[in-house]
Amino acid sequence: MHVLVATVVHHPEDARILHRQIRALLDAEHTVTYVAPFREYGVTPWERLRSVDVPRASGRERLASLRAARTVLAEQAPEADLLLFHDPELLLVLPEERPLTVWDVHEDTAAALLTKPWVPKPLRRPLSLVVRGFERRAEKRMRLLLAEEGYRPRFRDTHPVVPNTTVVPQTPIREPGEDRVVYLGHISPARGARELIELGRMLRPHDVRLEVIGNADIEVRPMLREAAQEGALQWYGFVPNDRALRMCAGALAGLSLLHDAPNYRHSMPTKVVEYMAHGLPVVSTEGPVARSLVTEHPEGPAGIVVPFQDSQAAAEAVLTLRDDRDLRLSYACTGHTIARSSFHWPVQARLFVKQLESWLDEANGSPGPIPEPRRPQERKLPTSGEQGHTVV
């Protein structure tokens, strides 16, 4: 099976897209062409992929990216057995001539628009209604994969869920320490950027260092740089997921300070599962899914839940863990047990690949084995000044 994977919004080394789904397809010996904004992120594609560069869609600057994506998808789609795309924006530019098409639904886009700073406030609610309409129409034209059980009510039909789990090591690399806490993930106001900065300042006099790993929205980058210059935190920017998780190992705790926003209310915070998988106690705000996972799981608590937008409570939770080694070891052990038994990605990887294979088999009208993959034709590489070019 030859799969065309496309994104113009996400980082090319996005954990779900590259490190989970694409890796699962390659491990199953399928071939992949990956369309993503490699150059703008300074990313070298994996050698096992045929990779095509497109401009990044960001904020209000999306038109050029979508035009390039339209051209690239029209060229590449006829060569693929299956098209798997990850951005709702790409619904606008899908070619008419295309193979079996699957939309991987990462987030509640309509709800997310209500908090996007680049969308003018008067337009946020009308645009969210337009997005809901696109989602309903998409059900009739293609297959859908959902990243969350909580996304099911948005759709009329039933669609399979491929949750954002992670690879859980047999045992954590090392036990949690006592001198640093970590945040892993994208940084934005709704994800607790201001609370993180305040927390770093509160912890500094207690000799606890805050390490922040991830890209940041434009409007919070100056605040992060200022906080880093004054020593309140260390901001690493984007780090590939596998290396970022190794950096987290041995921290005192992992932080998830999401606000009570509609897009997060019924979503499982992936970072919480990743912290637990790597033996870190969790300090999280009190969203219902996070609470059920961190403090109300049948296996026992894996961390501490704090009120929304309360940096003082988060600081107190961190210091409680710093001062009680037995407590943080207990939380770390319980969290790892929960993650290993319920959120180990290889189990989901097999189901993910099997689902795509089953849909393709169904589309081909045969219950038999998956046909040999189509091999993409070799193309002459365009010059470096051209957009939408093959980079590998």
C-alpha positions as CSV (number, residue, x, y, z in Angstrom):
1,M,0.0,0.0,0.0
2,H,1.4,3.4,-0.9
3,V,0.1,6.2,1.4
4,L,0.2,9.9,0.6
5,V,0.3,11.7,4.0
6,A,-0.2,15.5,4.0
7,T,-0.1,18.4,6.4
8,V,0.5,22.2,5.8
9,V,-0.1,23.2,9.5
10,H,1.7,20.7,11.7
11,H,5.4,20.5,12.3
12,P,6.9,17.8,10.0
13,E,8.1,15.9,13.0
14,D,4.7,16.1,14.8
15,A,4.6,13.1,17.2
16,R,1.2,11.8,16.0
17,I,1.9,12.1,12.3
18,L,5.5,11.1,12.0
19,H,6.6,9.2,15.1
20,R,3.4,7.2,15.4
21,Q,1.4,6.9,12.3
22,I,4.0,7.2,9.6
23,R,6.4,5.0,11.5
24,A,3.6,2.4,12.0
25,L,3.0,2.3,8.2
26,L,6.7,2.0,7.5
27,D,7.1,-0.8,10.1
28,A,4.3,-2.6,8.4
29,E,6.3,-2.3,5.1
30,H,4.0,0.1,3.4
31,T,5.5,3.0,1.4
32,V,4.8,6.6,2.3
33,T,5.0,10.0,0.5
34,Y,5.0,12.8,3.0
35,V,3.8,16.3,2.1
36,A,4.8,18.8,4.8
37,P,6.5,22.2,5.3
38,F,10.1,20.8,5.8
39,R,12.1,23.8,4.7
40,E,10.3,26.4,6.8
41,Y,10.9,24.2,9.9
42,G,14.5,23.3,8.9
43,V,13.7,19.6,9.0
44,T,15.6,16.9,7.1
45,P,13.1,14.1,6.1
46,W,13.6,10.5,7.0
47,E,15.4,8.5,4.2
48,R,12.7,5.9,4.2
49,L,10.2,8.5,3.0
50,R,9.5,10.2,-0.3
51,S,9.1,13.7,0.9
52,V,7.6,16.8,-0.8
53,D,8.0,20.3,0.6
54,V,5.1,22.8,0.7
55,P,4.9,26.3,2.4
56,R,3.6,26.4,5.9
57,A,0.0,27.6,6.7
58,S,0.2,29.8,9.8
59,G,-2.2,32.4,11.3
60,R,-3.8,34.4,8.5
61,E,-1.0,33.5,6.0
62,R,-2.6,30.4,4.5
63,L,-3.5,31.2,0.9
64,A,-0.1,30.6,-0.7
65,S,0.3,27.3,1.3
66,L,-3.1,26.1,0.2
67,R,-2.4,26.9,-3.4
68,A,0.9,25.0,-3.3
69,A,-0.9,22.1,-1.6
70,R,-3.6,22.0,-4.2
71,T,-0.9,21.6,-6.9
72,V,1.1,19.0,-5.0
73,L,-1.9,16.9,-4.1
74,A,-3.1,16.9,-7.7
75,E,0.3,15.6,-8.8
76,Q,0.8,13.1,-6.1
77,A,-2.7,11.7,-5.3
78,P,-3.1,9.6,-8.5
79,E,0.1,7.7,-7.7
80,A,-1.1,6.7,-4.2
81,D,-3.4,4.0,-3.0
82,L,-4.6,6.1,0.0
83,L,-4.5,9.8,0.9
84,L,-4.3,10.5,4.6
85,F,-4.4,14.2,5.5
86,H,-4.3,16.0,8.9
87,D,-5.6,19.6,8.5
88,P,-9.2,20.7,8.0
89,E,-7.8,23.4,5.7
90,L,-6.9,20.8,3.2
91,L,-10.6,20.0,2.7
92,L,-10.6,23.1,0.5
93,V,-8.0,21.9,-1.9
94,L,-8.4,18.1,-2.3
95,P,-8.1,17.1,-5.9
96,E,-11.1,15.5,-7.7
97,E,-9.0,12.7,-8.9
98,R,-7.7,11.1,-5.8
99,P,-7.6,7.6,-4.1
100,L,-9.4,6.5,-1.0
101,T,-9.2,9.6,1.3
102,V,-8.9,9.6,5.1
103,W,-9.1,12.7,7.3
104,D,-7.3,12.3,10.6
105,V,-9.3,14.6,13.0
106,H,-6.7,15.9,15.5
107,E,-8.8,18.5,17.4
108,D,-12.2,20.1,17.7
109,T,-11.5,22.7,15.1
110,A,-14.7,24.7,15.5
111,A,-14.2,25.0,19.3
112,A,-10.5,25.8,18.8
113,L,-11.4,28.8,16.5
114,L,-13.1,30.4,19.5
115,T,-9.7,30.9,21.1
116,K,-7.5,31.6,18.1
117,P,-5.9,35.1,18.4
118,W,-5.4,35.4,14.6
119,V,-9.2,35.1,14.0
120,P,-11.1,38.4,14.6
121,K,-13.5,38.0,17.5
122,P,-16.7,38.8,15.5
123,L,-15.8,36.1,13.0
124,R,-15.0,33.3,15.4
125,R,-18.5,31.9,16.1
126,P,-19.7,32.2,12.5
127,L,-16.5,30.5,11.3
128,S,-17.0,27.7,13.8
129,L,-20.4,27.0,12.4
130,V,-19.0,26.9,8.9
131,V,-16.4,24.4,10.1
132,R,-19.2,22.2,11.6
133,G,-20.8,22.2,8.1
134,F,-17.6,21.1,6.5
135,E,-17.2,18.3,9.0
136,R,-20.7,17.0,8.2
137,R,-20.1,17.1,4.5
138,A,-16.7,15.4,4.9
139,E,-18.4,12.3,6.4
140,K,-20.2,11.7,3.1
141,R,-17.0,12.1,0.9
142,M,-14.3,10.3,2.8
143,R,-13.3,8.2,5.8
144,L,-12.6,9.8,9.2
145,L,-10.2,8.8,12.0
146,L,-10.7,10.5,15.4
147,A,-8.0,11.3,17.9
148,E,-10.4,11.4,20.8
149,E,-13.5,9.5,22.0
150,G,-14.9,12.9,22.9
151,Y,-15.0,13.9,19.3
152,R,-17.7,11.3,18.4
153,P,-20.8,13.6,19.3
154,R,-19.7,16.1,16.6
155,F,-20.5,13.6,13.8
156,R,-23.6,11.8,12.7
157,D,-21.8,8.5,11.8
158,T,-19.6,6.3,13.9
159,H,-15.9,6.6,13.2
160,P,-12.9,4.7,14.6
161,V,-10.7,6.4,17.2
162,V,-6.9,6.3,17.1
163,P,-6.0,7.9,20.4
164,N,-2.9,10.0,21.0
165,T,-1.1,7.3,23.0
166,T,2.7,6.9,23.2
167,V,5.4,4.3,23.3
168,V,5.7,3.3,26.9
169,P,9.1,1.9,27.9
170,Q,9.2,-1.3,30.0
171,T,10.7,0.7,32.8
172,P,11.4,4.5,33.0
173,I,15.0,5.6,32.2
174,R,15.4,7.0,35.8
175,E,13.3,8.0,38.8
176,P,12.0,11.5,39.2
177,G,14.5,14.0,40.7
178,E,14.0,17.1,42.8
179,D,15.5,20.1,41.0
180,R,13.5,20.6,37.8
181,V,10.0,20.4,36.3
182,V,9.2,20.2,32.6
183,Y,6.5,21.3,30.2
184,L,6.4,19.5,26.8
185,G,4.1,20.7,24.0
186,H,2.9,23.7,22.1
187,I,2.8,26.9,24.1
188,S,-0.1,29.3,23.8
189,P,-2.2,31.4,26.1
190,A,-5.0,28.8,26.3
191,R,-2.3,26.1,27.1
192,G,-1.2,28.1,30.1
193,A,1.8,30.2,28.8
194,R,1.3,32.9,31.3
195,E,0.8,30.5,34.2
196,L,4.0,28.7,33.2
197,I,6.1,31.9,33.3
198,E,4.6,32.8,36.6
199,L,5.3,29.4,37.9
200,G,8.9,29.5,36.8
201,R,9.4,32.8,38.7
202,M,7.8,31.3,41.8
203,L,10.0,28.2,41.7
204,R,13.3,29.9,41.1
205,P,13.9,31.0,44.8
206,H,13.3,27.3,45.7
207,D,16.1,26.1,43.4
208,V,13.6,24.3,41.1
209,R,14.2,24.9,37.4
210,L,11.4,25.0,34.8
211,E,12.3,23.6,31.4
212,V,9.9,24.4,28.5
213,I,10.1,22.2,25.4
214,G,8.0,23.2,22.4
215,N,7.0,25.7,19.7
216,A,5.1,28.9,20.9
217,D,2.5,31.1,19.4
218,I,3.8,34.4,18.2
219,E,2.2,36.5,20.9
220,V,3.8,34.6,23.8
221,R,7.3,34.3,22.4
222,P,8.5,37.7,23.7
223,M,7.3,36.8,27.2
224,L,9.1,33.4,27.0
225,R,12.3,35.0,25.9
226,E,12.1,37.7,28.6
227,A,11.5,35.0,31.3
228,A,14.4,32.9,29.9
229,Q,16.7,36.0,30.0
230,E,15.8,36.6,33.7
231,G,16.4,32.9,34.6
232,A,12.8,32.1,35.4
233,L,12.8,29.2,32.9
234,Q,14.8,27.5,30.1
235,W,13.0,27.4,26.7
236,Y,14.3,24.9,24.2
237,G,11.8,25.5,21.4
238,F,10.7,22.6,19.3
239,V,12.5,19.3,19.9
240,P,11.6,16.1,18.0
241,N,9.3,14.0,20.2
242,D,11.6,11.1,20.8
243,R,14.5,13.4,22.0
244,A,12.1,15.6,24.0
245,L,10.8,12.7,26.0
246,R,14.4,11.7,26.8
247,M,15.0,15.2,28.1
248,C,11.9,14.9,30.3
249,A,13.1,11.8,32.0
250,G,14.2,12.3,35.6
251,A,12.3,15.5,36.1
252,L,10.5,16.2,39.4
253,A,7.1,16.5,37.6
254,G,5.5,17.1,34.2
255,L,3.2,20.1,33.8
256,S,-0.1,20.5,31.9
257,L,-1.8,23.8,32.7
258,L,-4.5,23.9,30.1
259,H,-7.3,26.5,30.5
260,D,-11.0,25.5,30.7
261,A,-11.5,26.0,26.9
262,P,-14.1,24.1,24.9
263,N,-11.4,22.5,22.7
264,Y,-9.7,20.9,25.8
265,R,-12.7,20.1,28.0
266,H,-13.2,16.6,26.7
267,S,-9.8,15.8,25.3
268,M,-7.1,13.6,26.8
269,P,-4.0,15.7,27.3
270,T,-1.4,13.8,25.3
271,K,1.4,15.3,27.4
272,V,-0.1,13.9,30.6
273,V,0.1,10.3,29.1
274,E,3.7,11.0,27.9
275,Y,4.8,12.2,31.4
276,M,3.2,9.1,33.0
277,A,4.8,6.8,30.4
278,H,8.3,8.1,31.3
279,G,7.9,8.0,35.1
280,L,7.1,11.6,35.9
281,P,4.5,12.6,38.5
282,V,1.9,15.0,36.9
283,V,0.8,18.4,37.9
284,S,-2.3,19.2,35.8
285,T,-5.3,21.6,35.8
286,E,-8.6,20.1,36.6
287,G,-10.2,19.3,33.3
288,P,-12.5,16.3,33.6
289,V,-10.4,13.9,31.5
290,A,-7.2,14.9,33.2
291,R,-8.8,14.6,36.6
292,S,-10.1,11.1,35.9
293,L,-6.7,10.0,34.6
294,V,-4.4,11.7,37.2
295,T,-6.3,11.4,40.5
296,E,-9.4,9.2,40.0
297,H,-8.0,6.2,38.1
298,P,-8.7,2.8,39.7
299,E,-4.9,2.1,39.9
300,G,-4.5,5.1,42.1
301,P,-3.3,8.7,41.8
302,A,-0.5,9.6,39.4
303,G,-0.1,13.3,40.4
304,I,-1.8,16.4,41.6
305,V,-4.7,18.4,40.1
306,V,-4.8,22.1,40.6
307,P,-7.4,24.8,39.7
308,F,-7.4,26.5,36.4
309,Q,-5.1,29.6,35.9
310,D,-3.7,29.2,39.5
311,S,0.1,29.4,39.3
312,Q,0.3,29.6,43.1
313,A,-1.5,26.2,43.5
314,A,0.8,24.7,40.8
315,A,3.9,26.0,42.6
316,E,2.6,24.5,45.9
317,A,2.0,21.1,44.2
318,V,5.5,21.1,42.7
319,L,7.1,21.9,46.1
320,T,5.0,19.2,47.8
321,L,6.4,16.7,45.4
322,R,10.0,18.1,45.8
323,D,9.8,17.7,49.5
324,D,8.3,14.2,49.6
325,R,10.3,11.6,47.7
326,D,8.1,8.7,48.6
327,L,5.0,10.5,47.3
328,R,6.6,11.4,43.9
329,L,8.0,7.9,43.5
330,S,4.5,6.5,44.2
331,Y,2.9,8.8,41.7
332,A,5.6,8.0,39.1
333,C,5.1,4.2,39.6
334,T,1.3,4.4,39.4
335,G,1.4,6.6,36.3
336,H,3.8,4.3,34.5
337,T,1.6,1.3,35.3
338,I,-1.5,3.1,33.9
339,A,0.3,4.2,30.8
340,R,1.8,0.8,30.1
341,S,-1.5,-1.1,30.5
342,S,-3.8,1.4,28.7
343,F,-1.8,3.8,26.5
344,H,1.0,1.8,24.9
345,W,1.2,3.0,21.2
346,P,2.2,-0.3,19.5
347,V,-1.2,-1.8,20.3
348,Q,-2.9,1.2,18.6
349,A,-0.3,1.2,15.8
350,R,-1.5,-2.3,14.7
351,L,-5.1,-1.3,14.8
352,F,-4.4,1.9,12.9
353,V,-2.6,0.2,10.1
354,K,-5.2,-2.6,10.0
355,Q,-8.0,0.0,9.7
356,L,-6.4,1.7,6.7
357,E,-5.8,-1.7,5.1
358,S,-9.4,-2.7,5.7
359,W,-10.8,0.4,4.1
360,L,-8.5,0.1,1.1
361,D,-9.5,-3.5,0.7
362,E,-13.2,-2.5,0.9
363,A,-12.7,0.3,-1.6
364,N,-11.1,-2.2,-4.0
365,G,-14.2,-4.4,-3.6
366,S,-12.2,-7.5,-2.5
367,P,-11.9,-9.2,0.9
368,G,-8.5,-10.6,-0.2
369,P,-5.0,-9.4,0.6
370,I,-3.9,-5.8,0.1
371,P,-2.5,-5.2,-3.4
372,E,1.1,-4.4,-4.1
373,P,1.8,-0.7,-3.4
374,R,1.9,1.7,-6.3
375,R,5.5,2.9,-6.6
376,P,5.7,6.7,-7.1
377,Q,7.2,7.7,-10.4
378,E,10.6,9.3,-10.3
379,R,10.5,13.1,-11.0
380,K,13.2,15.6,-11.8
381,L,13.8,17.7,-8.7
382,P,12.8,21.4,-9.2
383,T,15.2,24.2,-8.3
384,S,15.5,25.4,-4.8
385,G,13.4,28.5,-5.5
386,E,10.3,26.5,-6.4
387,Q,7.6,25.7,-3.9
388,G,6.0,22.4,-3.6
389,H,9.2,20.5,-4.5
390,T,10.4,17.0,-3.8
391,V,13.2,17.2,-1.3
392,V,14.1,13.5,-1.1
